[in-house]
Amino acid sequence: MILKNISIEETDKIISEIKDYLKPNFTIALIGELGTGKTYLTSKTANFIGVNNTICSPTFTILNQYKISNNFFFNHFDVYRIGNIEELEFIGYYDYLENPNYLNVIEWADKIYEQLPKSNLVIITIEYSQSDIKKRNYEIKKIK
């Protein structure tokens, strides 16, 4: 699915398209250039599922975790600084993906594309709109 010319005020349209996947045991992979709104979409996603904290990108820590309930955690990854697969193993990346109580959102997912799960995955590619620099185009791929 492709949604074009979406303003920041219309980000709820994206949430509406992926809301059925915002639950434990799913991963949302975000791909886009610097400044396209990956962290903003992550923040709106977190708010939708009940995170009341301010969401900021874990660029240096790689992971921020938020507890939704006793059996539901929201994990926000920023893998921009990941240099190799061993670093993913070191932070326990695969354990997070395999945990049935975790919803994972991964910014800069194109850097680790081959390490993304093969199911229960939504890939969202965000690009600047050619008609308006303040708007974005979203391509949403759902992999069950």
HELIX and SHEET records of a PDB file:
HELIX    1   1 ILE A    8  GLU A   10  5                                   3    
HELIX    2   2 ASP A   12  ILE A   18  1                                   7    
HELIX    3   3 LYS A   19  TYR A   21  5                                   3    
HELIX    4   4 LYS A   38  ILE A   49  1                                  12    
HELIX    5   5 ILE A   85  PHE A   90  1                                   6    
HELIX    6   6 TYR A   93  GLU A   98  1                                   6    
HELIX    7   7 ALA A  109  GLN A  115  5                                   7    
SHEET    1   A 7 ILE A   2  ILE A   6  0                                        
SHEET    2   A 7 ARG A 136  ILE A 143 -1                                        
SHEET    3   A 7 LEU A 121  TYR A 128 -1                                        
SHEET    4   A 7 PHE A  26  GLY A  32  1                                        
SHEET    5   A 7 TYR A 102  GLU A 107  1                                        
SHEET    6   A 7 PHE A  72  ASP A  78  1                                        
SHEET    7   A 7 LEU A  63  SER A  69 -1                                        
END                                                                             
